[in-house]
Amino acid sequence: MPQTVLLVEDEPDLARVMTVSLSRAGFDVLVSGTAADAVKVVASVHVDIIVTDRGLPDGDGMELVRRLRSDGFAGGILVASGRSGPAHDEECRAAGADGVLAKPFRLADLAAGLHALAPSQPDAVVCS
């Protein structure tokens, strides 16, 4: 069963490219353009992994990560950010992110990072 990814990205063209790439990599992709919409989606639909931009029109992606964790979201969270460096990565992890991907990034690296965060699927059981 495909993993469901919530992509929180306010740039429509980038969201579209990322959606196509992640769909081809085997993920079901939902898109939110704001932190507020992302919170609503997570409350109403099963989401396995979240990819959030750091800069959102209604706030900092780190506040979204903190909110989702405090609301009980236990899935993987990857922050895609134009900022980089050890201090930034530590800030993201302290907020509750599982990983950080510095922009610009290759779409293959995004998919690989999400596969690494995806909950493992139980092995198939064959009855004979």
Secondary structure as UniProt FT lines:
FT   STRAND          4..8
FT   HELIX           12..24
FT   TURN            25..26
FT   STRAND          28..32
FT   HELIX           35..44
FT   STRAND          49..53
FT   STRAND          55..56
FT   TURN            57..58
FT   STRAND          59..60
FT   HELIX           61..70
FT   TURN            71..72
FT   STRAND          76..81
FT   HELIX           86..95
FT   STRAND          99..102
FT   HELIX           107..117
//
